[in-house]
Amino acid sequence: MTSPTFAGLRAFVIDMDGVLWEGDRPLPGLAEFFAALRARGLAFILATNNASRTPEDYQAKLAGFGVRVDRDEVLTSAQAAALYLRARAPAGTRVFPIGEAGVRQALAEQGFVLTELYDVSARYVVVGMDRGLSWDKLATATLNIRAGAVFVGTNPDRTIPTEHGITHGNGAVLAALQAATDAAPVIIGKPEPLMYRIALDRLGVEPAAAIAVGDRLDTDILGAGRAGLRSLLVLSGVTTRPDLERSEIRPTWVMEDIREITRALQT
């Protein structure tokens, strides 16, 4: 596989978990990577399937690692889900959320009314990562979906990398609700192309002028291909070389981590 060529490159769309950090631990070379992007004058969007945090949370997390980013340089699957719903439903539509602040804020910013436990009046059920997930939340989601609410998943990731190792992700929760309702969710995040399209629109570039960076073949890399972007897989997160060798999903390039990308940007 050839080395990346950055001729004509104007922007990156960069995943975060497994690319920039594991849980609350920054991966080596984080500050230097962003310094190299700024030095080359390359725009970027940090596009994550993790819907639990708000853009401000990500700004604060990166600031703690010595990196400053603007709010508009962050795009979460929760924001993408809220934009998807807003294109289909007016402000004031009732939505039952499973999720943390990232999901609730994104929906509220688009004018949706968030329903509470055991209220079965929602037109949509939106499910994102929720570390406070409970029986009651799952029951309320199940009741609403069975009553006809549209079932929306912010992202399908079955697992996530953490500082403790690989653990369950939002896709595992979606699978439980699908089993309880016999309804398949509408997936918003990667590998669906919507997030990449929103990112490209923010950046003001065509797909040919951007590269997607991620650590997951089944979301980041597959989604990039569906959106018409070239892709760069890093092996610092979920995907291993044996995974890559077994997979039919092929990135444009493969690098060990962001330190290798930085070196390529500096040449």
C-alpha positions in Angstrom: 0.0 0.0 0.0 1.5 3.3 -1.1 2.2 6.2 1.3 -0.4 9.0 1.5 0.0 11.9 -0.9 -1.2 15.2 0.5 -1.0 17.1 -2.8 -4.3 18.9 -3.3 -5.4 18.0 0.2 -7.4 20.7 2.0 -9.0 19.0 5.0 -9.2 16.0 7.2 -12.3 14.4 8.8 -10.8 12.7 12.0 -12.3 10.2 14.3 -11.4 10.6 18.0 -11.8 7.4 20.1 -8.9 5.1 19.2 -7.3 7.8 17.1 -6.6 10.7 19.5 -7.1 8.9 22.8 -8.2 5.7 24.6 -10.8 6.7 27.2 -9.2 9.6 29.1 -5.7 8.8 28.1 -4.3 10.8 25.1 -2.4 8.8 22.6 1.2 9.6 21.9 1.9 12.6 19.6 -1.5 14.2 20.0 -0.4 17.8 20.4 2.2 17.4 17.7 -0.4 16.1 15.3 -2.6 19.2 15.7 0.4 21.4 15.4 1.3 19.8 12.1 -2.3 20.3 10.8 -2.2 24.0 11.7 1.2 24.4 10.2 0.1 23.0 6.9 -3.0 25.2 6.9 -5.3 22.1 6.8 -8.8 22.4 8.0 -10.4 19.5 10.0 -13.6 18.2 11.6 -13.4 15.9 14.5 -16.3 13.5 13.6 -17.1 11.0 16.3 -19.7 8.3 16.6 -19.6 8.7 20.3 -22.8 10.6 21.1 -22.3 10.8 24.9 -20.4 14.1 25.1 -21.2 17.6 23.9 -19.0 19.6 21.6 -18.0 21.7 24.6 -17.0 18.5 26.4 -14.6 17.6 23.6 -13.2 21.1 23.5 -12.5 20.9 27.2 -11.0 17.4 26.9 -8.6 18.4 24.2 -7.7 21.6 26.1 -6.7 19.3 29.0 -4.3 17.7 26.5 -2.9 21.0 25.4 -4.9 21.3 22.1 -7.4 24.1 21.3 -10.2 23.5 18.8 -13.3 25.5 17.9 -16.8 24.2 18.6 -17.5 24.0 14.8 -14.5 21.7 14.4 -16.4 19.0 16.4 -19.2 16.9 15.0 -20.9 14.2 17.0 -23.3 11.5 15.9 -25.8 13.1 18.3 -25.7 16.4 16.4 -26.0 14.5 13.1 -29.1 12.6 14.5 -30.7 15.9 15.6 -30.1 17.4 12.2 -31.6 14.3 10.5 -34.7 14.5 12.6 -35.0 18.3 12.1 -35.1 17.8 8.4 -38.1 15.5 8.9 -40.0 16.8 11.9 -40.8 20.3 13.2 -39.6 21.9 16.4 -41.8 20.7 19.2 -41.9 17.1 18.1 -41.7 14.7 21.1 -38.6 12.5 21.3 -37.6 10.0 24.0 -33.8 10.0 24.3 -31.5 7.4 25.7 -28.2 9.1 26.0 -26.1 11.5 28.0 -25.6 15.2 27.7 -24.5 15.0 24.1 -27.7 13.5 22.9 -30.0 15.6 25.1 -28.3 18.9 24.2 -28.2 18.2 20.4 -32.0 17.4 20.4 -32.9 20.4 22.5 -30.8 22.7 20.3 -33.0 21.6 17.4 -36.2 22.4 19.3 -37.4 18.9 20.1 -39.4 18.2 23.3 -37.7 15.5 25.4 -40.1 13.0 27.0 -39.6 11.3 30.3 -39.7 7.7 31.7 -42.9 5.8 30.9 -44.3 8.6 28.7 -45.5 6.8 25.6 -46.1 9.8 23.4 -42.8 10.1 21.6 -42.7 10.2 17.8 -39.0 9.2 17.8 -36.8 7.3 20.1 -33.1 8.3 19.8 -30.5 6.0 21.3 -26.9 7.0 22.0 -24.2 5.9 24.4 -25.6 6.1 28.0 -23.4 5.1 30.9 -26.5 5.6 33.2 -28.5 3.1 31.1 -31.3 1.5 33.2 -34.1 -1.0 32.9 -36.6 1.9 33.0 -35.0 3.7 30.1 -34.9 0.5 28.0 -38.5 -0.2 29.0 -39.7 3.3 28.0 -37.8 3.0 24.6 -39.4 -0.4 24.0 -42.9 0.8 24.8 -42.6 3.8 22.5 -41.1 1.9 19.6 -43.8 -0.8 20.0 -46.4 2.1 19.9 -45.1 3.3 16.6 -42.2 5.7 17.4 -39.4 5.7 14.8 -36.3 4.0 16.3 -33.1 6.0 15.6 -29.6 5.0 16.6 -26.9 7.6 16.8 -24.2 5.0 15.8 -23.9 1.2 15.4 -20.5 0.7 17.1 -20.7 -2.7 18.9 -17.6 -2.0 21.0 -15.5 1.0 22.0 -11.8 1.3 23.0 -11.2 2.5 26.6 -8.2 2.8 28.9 -9.4 -0.5 30.4 -9.6 -2.3 27.1 -12.4 -3.0 24.5 -15.9 -2.8 26.0 -19.5 -2.7 24.7 -20.7 0.2 22.6 -24.0 1.7 21.5 -24.6 -1.0 18.9 -25.0 -3.6 21.7 -27.8 -1.5 23.2 -29.4 -1.1 19.8 -29.3 -4.9 19.4 -31.1 -5.4 22.7 -33.9 -2.9 21.7 -34.2 -4.5 18.3 -34.6 -7.9 19.9 -37.4 -6.5 22.2 -39.3 -4.6 19.5 -38.6 -6.5 16.2 -37.8 -3.0 14.8 -34.5 -2.2 13.1 -33.0 1.3 14.0 -32.3 4.0 11.5 -28.5 4.4 11.8 -27.2 8.0 11.6 -23.5 7.8 12.4 -20.7 6.1 10.5 -20.7 3.9 8.3 -23.7 5.8 7.0 -22.4 8.7 4.9 -24.5 11.5 6.5 -21.9 12.5 9.1 -19.2 12.8 6.4 -21.5 14.8 4.2 -22.2 17.2 7.1 -18.5 17.5 7.8 -17.7 18.2 4.2 -20.4 20.9 4.0 -18.9 22.6 7.1 -15.4 22.4 5.6 -16.6 23.7 2.3 -14.7 21.1 0.3 -15.4 18.3 -2.1 -14.7 14.7 -1.1 -11.6 14.5 -3.4 -10.0 17.3 -1.3 -10.4 15.5 2.1 -9.1 12.4 3.8 -11.0 10.5 6.6 -8.9 9.2 9.4 -10.2 6.4 11.7 -9.5 3.3 13.6 -12.5 1.1 12.7 -13.0 -0.6 9.4 -16.7 -1.2 9.8 -17.6 2.4 10.6 -14.9 5.0 9.8 -13.4 3.4 6.7 -16.6 1.9 5.3 -18.4 5.2 5.8 -15.7 7.2 4.1 -16.0 5.0 1.1 -19.7 5.5 1.0 -19.2 9.2 1.1 -16.6 9.2 -1.6 -13.6 10.1 0.6 -10.2 8.5 0.6 -9.5 6.9 4.0 -6.5 6.4 6.3 -6.7 3.6 8.9 -4.7 3.9 12.1 -3.9 0.8 14.1 -4.0 2.6 17.5 -7.6 1.7 18.3 -9.9 -1.2 17.6 -8.6 -2.6 14.3 -5.5 -4.8 14.3 -3.4 -6.0 11.3 -5.0 -9.5 11.4 -8.4 -7.8 11.3 -7.3 -5.8 8.3 -6.0 -8.9 6.5 -9.3 -10.7 7.0 -11.5 -7.8 6.0 -13.0 -7.0 2.6 -13.1 -3.4 3.6 -10.0 -1.7 2.3 -8.7 1.7 3.4 -6.7 3.9 1.0 -3.8 3.9 3.4 -2.7 2.3 6.7 -0.5 3.9 9.3 0.4 2.9 12.9 -0.9 6.0 14.6 -1.1 9.8 14.4 2.6 10.1 15.0 3.2 8.5 11.6 0.7 10.9 10.0 2.5 13.8 11.6 5.8 12.7 10.1 4.2 12.4 6.7 2.7 15.9 7.0 6.1 17.3 7.9 7.9 15.9 4.8 
